[in-house]
Amino acid sequence: MQVATMDMNMTRPDNATILMLRDPTIAVVLPVVYSLVALVSIPGNLFSLWVLCCHIGPQSPSVIFMINLSVTDLMLASVLPFQIYYHCNGNHWVFGELLCNVVTVAFYANMYSSILTMTCISVERFLGVVYPLASARWRRRRYAVAACAGVWLLLLAALSPLARTDLTYTVEALGIVTCFDVLKSTMLPSVAMWAIFLFTLFIVLFFIPFVVTVACYTATILTLLRTSDPHGRGQRRRAVSLAAVVLLAFVTCFAPNNFVLLVHMVSRLFLGGSYYHVYKLTLCLSCVNNCLDPFVYYFASREFQLRLRRYLGYGRLPASCRDTRRETLFSARTLSARSISSGHGDGLDAPSRPSLNRQESVF
């Protein structure tokens, strides 16, 4: 999140904040990146959501998590036009206090919801690959829905101070009204409460999920590499590559922004310094994840590939790609023969049935 750059003992922004609001680099980079993200993310995620809901269906935990991720990506994309206008207008907010709160909460709820949802996906895939039989009872749709609900309840609780506060601020020296770039010191009663609030966001909503995601994907990749099934060698290679790309995207998009946040808030609260201008630039990286999700996750689904090719007029996939009907890079056949025989490869609630081996398991 954008941390308060306001001196706790003064009623006006400090010089670092004034310089940041006047920075021409930020004034150009942020609108350009946000515009590109909106142009790619909105059609990409709308198409992905259409395929996931209408043609695949929420029949496995992975698909439920993907639907949640797609919805959160669209939520961020829908508020980006307000951010674009705000920065193009010289960081002057003209949409009022209520909309500033809505845009800010939606913006940061999306970022942390994406992190937590990807962590849920990594845990679900880890259990399906490493412990396919022991975890079968837990890898069901109702638990995935409960996990998504728990993620949003956690986010609403963590971001509640932002929802209850007027996030607009009049910078008299520049003649502008900012939205969340300058927070009033009265939002929380003391520096200690600010520290607790910000460190909780960093540790609970980023660092712990980050460690869990890295650990789960590492174990998943190692397990797939040790699998000796000769029939799934090609699929296993692609599955390992996809997991590596997903992990790289997670580290690239979210890690810089949140670690800069840690450095900035320590410097701001205890040392009197500010790295907020760097934080504003790294914030762009977290939004780029919205563009990567449709390509990195959803293209793991053969059904999604078929629908996209049909929509673009390219017809069916090449023969070399048609390994099995509706097969995905993380299909039950790719994971292990044991998960197929167990009948719970996708964590479905319904009993095992003959068509189970054709169900999607979209990462």
Beta strands, then each sheet from edge to edge (+ up, - down):
strand 1: 168-171
strand 2: 176-179
sheet 1: 1+ 2-
end
